[in-house]
Amino acid sequence: MNPFKEKPSKSILELTPNWKGLSVTPYDKLAADPFTKERIILMNGIEVEATMFGHNFHRHCMDNELRRDLALTRRHEQMQQKRINWMSPSTESALETTIGYEQLAVDLTACLAMKEPDPYVKAAMDFALLEDFDHLYRYSNLLDFDGDVSAHKLTLDMVEITPGRPTIAEHRHPADTVFYAGNGKKMALQTIMGAMTLVAGEQQTMNFYMNVGNTIPEGPGRDLYQEIGMVEEEHVTQYGSLLDPSLSWMQMLLLHEYHECWLYKSFFETETDSYVKKLWGEHLEQEIMHLHMVAQLLEKYEGMHYSELVGDGDFPELLELKPTKEYVRDILASQVELTTNLEEFVDVSKLPDKHDFFTWNNHVNGLIQDVPSHVVIREHIDEFGEDYRREDAPNPIEDLQDRTHDNTVIARTKR
């Protein structure tokens, strides 16, 4: 599909919903397809990114005529975000929603990595994948200890729940979270779409933990949100550094609108819930309208045709969220010991003894028995005799197979 060749059938006012149109029916947290929930979580993050980007553009723009155009499209983005986010039911606790966030992070990252043509960008995706995979395991143990619903009843066993790269090993010096910047003129459109998707998705997870973490009861769970929330800051930095920083605000705006069209088209084609599918279709038509408006603004203010950014405009391969168990197992088996050395991915055992990773990690973690991600597992083991898992087979890493011991040395010590 080429969104530039599609013509909206209605005016922008006709595409603007009233209050009744904004009101939506929430999904059933136990019966909904996990991939429907994943799409809802992701598109909430995409619309938050679109809104915040629009506000930042507005604050860096002197032209009030242009700012009025930005305000118009941004109002739509806000309406879309409200419809999407309000599909999360009030009966779903913050921790239950968190399971969906981490399941999305695993499936989304793996699906994008499997299709990623740029080896370096793929390596960045695989690297963060194992960390989000471990986050799902930590939060699932917390839910099993504190909640009425076990995580597998929410994921419907579409993803395995077992340790990844231990969260305790993920705390790296900020200098080692900045990756090589991309060149938009040389990056494949598939790469640009993938990087933008993960920036917005990880940013939404970071924002979610920032806002709900302090609503969790005092104790290991509340502390776990702090710890993993800091890892999400690393992930947003990592993925954000892959984007092309040389683009103008207007050029980035066009990519944002094109990106939204690509995702809404992807999810319209793959959605199994007819009610949600209809919503994706309505939002796609709105975004096509936005894209046409921004393409005209790009020519008006910068004399640039959209083809200089996205070629002929044809979408790259659409995004389909699906089970990724085998891929995750393969990456875990081969990359669990990786960390970063500035922009490079290296085995932790290859780092110099005095590398900043060891200094920073040891300082931030302090006493191992106090690290929240470790405490959550240790307390579950103390209470139930073993950790909580849902595995199709034993963990591919032998040192992570023991269900009565939480490993705190993998990927953080030289072995």
SULWORA-V148786 format. One record per residue. RES is the residue in one small letter. SS is DSSP state (@ for helix, = for strand, . for the rest). PHI is phi in radians with two decimals (999 if undefined). NEAR is the number of other ideal C-beta (glycine too) atoms within 8 Angstrom. Layout:
BEGIN
{{RES	SS	PHI	NEAR} {RES	SS	PHI	NEAR}}
END
This chain:
BEGIN
{{m	.	999	6} {n	=	-2.06	9} {p	@	-1.14	14} {f	@	-1.27	9} {k	@	-1.68	6} {e	.	-1.57	8} {k	.	-2.01	4} {p	.	-0.99	10} {s	.	-1.50	4} {k	.	-2.29	7} {s	.	-1.33	6} {i	.	-1.15	9} {l	.	-1.19	5} {e	.	-1.14	6} {l	.	-1.47	12} {t	.	-1.60	9} {p	.	-1.31	8} {n	.	-1.57	6} {w	@	-1.08	6} {k	@	-1.12	6} {g	@	-1.21	6} {l	@	-1.35	11} {s	.	-1.29	6} {v	.	-2.22	8} {t	.	-1.70	5} {p	.	-1.16	9} {y	.	-1.36	14} {d	.	-1.52	7} {k	.	-1.11	11} {l	.	-1.68	7} {a	.	-1.82	5} {a	.	-1.15	10} {d	.	-1.02	8} {p	@	-0.98	13} {f	@	-1.33	12} {t	@	-1.12	13} {k	@	-1.09	14} {e	@	-1.11	14} {r	@	-1.11	13} {i	@	-1.13	13} {i	@	-1.07	13} {l	@	-1.12	15} {m	@	-1.21	15} {n	@	-1.06	12} {g	@	-1.14	14} {i	@	-1.11	14} {e	@	-1.27	14} {v	@	-1.12	13} {e	@	-1.06	13} {a	@	-1.07	12} {t	@	-1.14	12} {m	@	-1.20	8} {f	@	-1.09	11} {g	@	-1.07	13} {h	@	-1.16	9} {n	@	-1.16	8} {f	@	-1.05	12} {h	@	-0.96	11} {r	@	-1.34	6} {h	.	-1.98	6} {c	.	-2.17	10} {m	.	-1.66	2} {d	.	-1.61	7} {n	@	-1.20	5} {e	@	-1.11	6} {l	@	-1.18	10} {r	@	-1.12	10} {r	@	-1.20	8} {d	@	-1.12	10} {l	@	-1.12	13} {a	@	-1.12	9} {l	@	-1.16	10} {t	@	-1.20	13} {r	@	-1.15	13} {r	@	-1.09	9} {h	@	-1.12	13} {e	@	-1.04	12} {q	@	-1.14	10} {m	@	-1.11	11} {q	@	-1.09	12} {q	@	-1.07	12} {k	@	-1.14	9} {r	@	-1.06	13} {i	@	-1.20	12} {n	@	-1.17	8} {w	.	-1.34	10} {m	.	-1.40	12} {s	.	-1.34	9} {p	.	-1.32	9} {s	.	-1.20	4} {t	.	-1.39	4} {e	.	-1.63	8} {s	.	-1.26	6} {a	@	-1.02	8} {l	@	-1.21	13} {e	@	-1.14	13} {t	@	-1.10	13} {t	@	-1.04	12} {i	@	-1.03	15} {g	@	-1.11	13} {y	@	-1.06	12} {e	@	-1.32	13} {q	@	-1.10	16} {l	@	-1.04	14} {a	@	-1.00	15} {v	@	-1.19	15} {d	@	-1.16	16} {l	@	-1.10	14} {t	@	-1.10	14} {a	@	-1.14	13} {c	@	-1.08	13} {l	@	-1.22	13} {a	@	-1.11	13} {m	@	-1.13	8} {k	@	-1.84	9} {e	.	-1.32	12} {p	.	-1.42	7} {d	.	-1.58	9} {p	@	-1.04	5} {y	@	-1.21	8} {v	@	-1.13	13} {k	@	-1.05	11} {a	@	-1.07	9} {a	@	-1.13	13} {m	@	-1.17	14} {d	@	-1.05	12} {f	@	-1.08	13} {a	@	-1.26	14} {l	@	-0.95	16} {l	@	-1.17	16} {e	@	-1.40	14} {d	@	-1.13	14} {f	@	-1.07	13} {d	@	-1.22	15} {h	@	-1.06	14} {l	@	-1.03	17} {y	@	-1.12	13} {r	@	-1.15	14} {y	@	-1.14	15} {s	@	-1.15	15} {n	@	-1.17	13} {l	@	-1.09	15} {l	@	-1.13	14} {d	@	-1.14	11} {f	@	-1.36	12} {d	@	-1.83	8} {g	.	-1.76	11} {d	.	-1.61	2} {v	.	-2.12	9} {s	.	-1.39	10} {a	.	-1.06	15} {h	@	-1.17	10} {k	@	-1.33	8} {l	@	-1.66	14} {t	@	-1.45	13} {l	.	0.93	8} {d	.	1.04	6} {m	.	-1.38	9} {v	.	-2.41	14} {e	.	-1.34	9} {i	=	-2.11	13} {t	.	-2.82	10} {p	.	-1.05	10} {g	.	-1.94	15} {r	.	-1.20	15} {p	.	-0.92	15} {t	@	-0.98	13} {i	@	-1.04	12} {a	@	-1.57	12} {e	.	-1.59	12} {h	.	-1.55	10} {r	.	-1.93	12} {h	.	-1.06	9} {p	@	-0.92	8} {a	@	-1.09	7} {d	@	-1.62	12} {t	@	-1.93	12} {v	.	-1.81	10} {f	.	-1.72	10} {y	.	-1.16	7} {a	.	-1.29	9} {g	.	-1.47	13} {n	.	-1.94	8} {g	.	-0.99	13} {k	.	-1.35	5} {k	.	-1.92	5} {m	.	-1.31	12} {a	.	-1.13	8} {l	@	-1.04	9} {q	@	-1.05	11} {t	@	-1.17	13} {i	@	-1.08	15} {m	@	-1.10	12} {g	@	-1.13	13} {a	@	-1.13	14} {m	@	-1.11	12} {t	@	-1.11	15} {l	@	-1.27	14} {v	@	-1.03	14} {a	@	-1.19	13} {g	@	-1.14	14} {e	@	-1.20	14} {q	@	-1.11	12} {q	@	-1.15	15} {t	@	-1.10	14} {m	@	-1.00	13} {n	@	-1.10	10} {f	@	-1.07	11} {y	@	-1.19	13} {m	@	-1.06	7} {n	@	-1.65	6} {v	@	-1.84	11} {g	@	-0.98	11} {n	@	-1.44	5} {t	@	-1.66	5} {i	.	-1.37	10} {p	.	-0.95	6} {e	.	-0.99	3} {g	.	2.39	6} {p	@	-1.01	10} {g	@	-1.14	12} {r	@	-1.04	12} {d	@	-1.19	10} {l	@	-1.10	15} {y	@	-1.09	12} {q	@	-1.09	10} {e	@	-1.12	12} {i	@	-1.22	14} {g	@	-1.03	12} {m	@	-1.25	9} {v	@	-1.20	13} {e	@	-1.10	12} {e	@	-1.03	9} {e	@	-1.07	12} {h	@	-1.12	14} {v	@	-1.13	12} {t	@	-1.10	11} {q	@	-1.06	14} {y	@	-1.20	14} {g	@	-1.09	8} {s	.	-1.26	11} {l	.	-1.38	13} {l	.	-1.32	13} {d	.	-1.46	11} {p	.	-1.41	5} {s	.	-1.51	5} {l	.	-1.25	8} {s	.	-1.34	6} {w	@	-1.01	8} {m	@	-1.18	12} {q	@	-1.14	13} {m	@	-1.14	11} {l	@	-1.11	15} {l	@	-1.09	15} {l	@	-1.11	14} {h	@	-1.06	12} {e	@	-1.17	13} {y	@	-1.11	14} {h	@	-1.07	13} {e	@	-1.12	14} {c	@	-1.03	14} {w	@	-1.06	14} {l	@	-1.24	13} {y	@	-1.11	14} {k	@	-1.13	13} {s	@	-1.01	11} {f	@	-1.40	12} {f	@	-1.09	11} {e	@	-1.32	7} {t	@	-1.95	10} {e	.	-1.18	11} {t	.	-1.75	7} {d	.	-1.60	10} {s	@	-1.11	5} {y	@	-1.15	7} {v	@	-1.25	13} {k	@	-1.03	11} {k	@	-1.07	8} {l	@	-1.13	11} {w	@	-1.05	14} {g	@	-1.13	10} {e	@	-1.14	9} {h	@	-1.20	13} {l	@	-1.07	12} {e	@	-1.12	12} {q	@	-1.10	11} {e	@	-1.21	13} {i	@	-1.11	12} {m	@	-1.06	11} {h	@	-1.04	12} {l	@	-1.07	14} {h	@	-1.11	10} {m	@	-1.10	11} {v	@	-1.22	13} {a	@	-1.07	11} {q	@	-1.19	8} {l	@	-1.14	12} {l	@	-1.09	15} {e	@	-1.22	10} {k	@	-1.16	6} {y	@	-1.64	9} {e	@	-2.19	9} {g	.	1.10	4} {m	.	-1.97	10} {h	.	-1.50	6} {y	.	-0.99	12} {s	@	-1.11	8} {e	@	-1.23	5} {l	@	-1.88	10} {v	@	-2.20	10} {g	.	1.11	6} {d	.	-1.30	6} {g	.	1.70	11} {d	=	-1.10	7} {f	.	-1.10	10} {p	.	-1.22	9} {e	.	-0.92	6} {l	.	-1.20	10} {l	.	-1.55	12} {e	.	-2.14	7} {l	.	-1.43	11} {k	.	-2.72	7} {p	.	-1.02	6} {t	.	-2.30	12} {k	@	-0.97	9} {e	@	-1.16	6} {y	@	-1.09	10} {v	@	-1.09	15} {r	@	-1.06	11} {d	@	-1.11	8} {i	@	-1.18	13} {l	@	-1.07	15} {a	@	-1.11	9} {s	@	-1.85	6} {q	@	-2.28	12} {v	.	-1.09	13} {e	.	-1.53	9} {l	=	-1.32	13} {t	=	-2.42	15} {t	=	-2.12	13} {n	=	-2.19	9} {l	.	0.95	7} {e	.	-1.57	6} {e	=	-1.88	6} {f	=	-1.76	9} {v	=	-2.40	10} {d	=	-1.18	7} {v	@	-1.02	14} {s	@	-1.24	7} {k	@	-1.57	5} {l	.	-1.32	12} {p	.	-1.06	4} {d	.	-1.01	6} {k	.	-1.76	5} {h	.	-1.09	9} {d	@	-1.00	8} {f	@	-1.01	14} {f	@	-1.16	10} {t	@	-1.08	10} {w	@	-1.16	11} {n	@	-1.08	12} {n	@	-1.15	7} {h	@	-1.17	7} {v	@	-1.16	7} {n	@	-1.28	11} {g	.	1.10	6} {l	.	-1.30	6} {i	@	-0.97	8} {q	@	-1.16	7} {d	@	-1.74	8} {v	.	-1.27	13} {p	@	-0.95	11} {s	@	-1.13	14} {h	@	-1.41	12} {v	@	-1.06	13} {v	@	-1.02	15} {i	@	-1.26	12} {r	@	-1.05	10} {e	@	-1.21	10} {h	@	-1.13	15} {i	@	-1.12	14} {d	@	-1.07	5} {e	@	-1.42	7} {f	@	-1.98	7} {g	.	1.55	5} {e	.	-2.84	8} {d	.	-1.40	10} {y	.	-1.67	13} {r	.	-2.50	8} {r	=	-2.42	11} {e	.	-2.07	9} {d	.	-1.42	4} {a	.	-2.75	5} {p	.	-0.98	5} {n	.	-0.87	10} {p	.	-1.14	7} {i	.	-1.73	11} {e	@	-0.98	5} {d	@	-1.23	7} {l	@	-1.88	11} {q	.	-1.53	8} {d	.	-1.29	7} {r	.	-1.50	8} {t	.	-1.94	7} {h	.	-2.59	6} {d	.	-1.61	10} {n	.	-1.31	10} {t	.	-2.08	10} {v	.	-1.98	6} {i	.	-1.01	14} {a	.	1.20	11} {r	.	-2.25	11} {t	.	-2.28	5} {k	.	-1.44	6} {r	.	-2.13	5}}
END
